[in-house]
């Protein structure tokens, strides 16, 4: 299992941008599909975005399409989540997750992933 460290969260005004990073170690990073989930207070953990281990396929929850972009840099063992035009409803703890040979699914669930980062807080003020 890879070990994951999430960074990049913070406080931003509505309409602003943040870039989250997910650094992995302890495994062959290029063989892992990666995803971001988020959890707001009082709500269940929600899928946000995923990128296949091959890097050729990405997926997003409808609410972030056109605003967020997931990418990976295998040379740096890192996945990024670029978040633009942030809204107050994007406020949550964002966590990165990994699964070996994950290539995507119709409805990604937290249970699909075996390795998790500690999470990073994103707060969007109105």
C-alpha positions as CSV (number, residue, x, y, z in Angstrom):
1,X,0.0,0.0,0.0
2,X,1.2,3.5,-0.8
3,X,1.4,6.2,1.9
4,X,-0.3,9.4,1.0
5,X,0.1,13.0,2.2
6,X,-2.5,15.6,1.2
7,X,-1.6,19.3,1.1
8,X,-2.8,22.6,-0.3
9,X,-6.0,23.4,1.5
10,X,-6.8,26.8,2.9
11,X,-9.2,29.6,3.1
12,X,-10.3,31.3,-0.1
13,X,-13.1,33.6,-1.2
14,X,-15.8,32.5,-3.5
15,X,-14.6,32.6,-7.1
16,X,-11.0,31.9,-6.1
17,X,-8.7,29.0,-6.8
18,X,-6.7,26.4,-4.9
19,X,-4.5,23.5,-6.0
20,X,-4.4,20.4,-3.8
21,X,-1.5,18.0,-4.0
22,X,-1.3,14.3,-3.1
23,X,2.2,12.9,-2.7
24,X,2.5,9.1,-2.6
25,X,5.4,7.0,-1.4
26,X,6.1,3.3,-0.7
27,X,4.7,1.8,-3.9
28,X,5.0,2.0,-7.7
29,X,2.9,5.1,-8.1
30,X,2.3,4.7,-11.8
31,X,0.3,1.5,-11.1
32,X,-2.2,3.3,-8.9
33,X,-5.4,5.0,-9.9
34,X,-6.0,8.0,-7.7
35,X,-9.1,9.9,-6.5
36,X,-10.2,12.8,-4.4
37,X,-13.1,12.6,-2.0
38,X,-14.5,15.3,0.2
39,X,-16.6,15.4,3.4
40,X,-18.4,18.4,4.7
41,X,-19.6,18.7,8.3
42,X,-22.7,16.5,8.9
43,X,-22.5,14.9,5.4
44,X,-21.2,11.7,4.0
45,X,-17.9,11.4,2.2
46,X,-18.5,12.4,-1.5
47,X,-16.5,11.4,-4.6
48,X,-15.0,14.5,-6.4
49,X,-12.6,13.3,-9.1
50,X,-10.5,10.4,-10.2
51,X,-7.7,9.6,-12.6
52,X,-6.9,6.1,-13.9
53,X,-3.6,4.4,-13.2
54,X,-2.8,4.8,-16.9
55,X,-3.6,8.5,-16.7
56,X,-5.8,8.3,-19.8
57,X,-9.1,8.6,-18.1
58,X,-10.6,11.1,-15.6
59,X,-14.0,11.4,-14.0
60,X,-15.7,14.1,-11.9
61,X,-18.9,14.5,-9.9
62,X,-21.3,16.7,-11.8
63,X,-21.1,19.6,-9.4
64,X,-17.4,20.3,-10.1
65,X,-17.3,19.6,-13.9
66,X,-15.8,22.5,-15.7
67,X,-14.3,23.9,-12.5
68,X,-12.0,21.2,-11.1
69,X,-9.2,19.3,-13.0
70,X,-7.4,16.3,-11.7
71,X,-3.9,15.4,-13.1
72,X,-0.9,13.3,-12.2
73,X,2.8,13.6,-12.5
74,X,4.3,10.1,-12.2
75,X,7.9,11.5,-12.1
76,X,6.9,13.3,-8.9
77,X,4.6,10.6,-7.5
78,X,2.0,13.3,-7.2
79,X,-1.6,13.9,-8.1
80,X,-3.1,17.4,-8.2
81,X,-6.6,18.8,-8.0
82,X,-6.8,22.2,-9.5
83,X,-10.0,23.9,-8.2
84,X,-11.2,27.0,-9.9
85,X,-14.3,29.2,-9.4
86,X,-14.7,27.8,-5.9
87,X,-18.1,28.1,-4.2
88,X,-19.0,28.0,-0.5
89,X,-20.6,24.6,-1.1
90,X,-17.1,23.3,-2.0
91,X,-16.1,23.7,1.7
92,X,-15.0,20.3,3.1
93,X,-12.1,18.2,4.1
94,X,-10.6,16.9,0.9
95,X,-8.8,13.5,1.0
96,X,-6.8,11.7,-1.6
97,X,-7.1,8.0,-2.1
98,X,-5.3,5.3,-4.1
99,X,-6.1,1.9,-5.5
100,X,-3.7,-0.3,-7.5
101,X,-4.8,-0.6,-11.1
102,X,-7.9,1.5,-10.6
103,X,-9.2,2.5,-14.0
104,X,-12.5,4.2,-13.1
105,X,-16.0,3.2,-12.3
106,X,-19.5,4.5,-12.8
107,X,-20.0,5.4,-9.1
108,X,-16.7,5.5,-7.2
109,X,-17.1,4.7,-3.5
110,X,-14.7,5.2,-0.6
111,X,-14.6,1.5,-0.1
112,X,-13.1,1.1,-3.6
113,X,-9.8,2.6,-2.3
114,X,-7.4,1.1,0.2
115,X,-5.0,3.9,0.9
116,X,-5.9,7.4,2.2
117,X,-4.3,10.6,3.0
118,X,-5.0,12.5,6.2
119,X,-7.1,15.1,4.5
120,X,-6.8,18.9,4.0
121,X,-9.3,21.5,4.8
122,X,-10.8,23.7,2.1
123,X,-12.9,26.6,3.3
124,X,-14.6,28.9,0.8
125,X,-16.1,32.1,2.1
126,X,-19.0,33.9,0.5
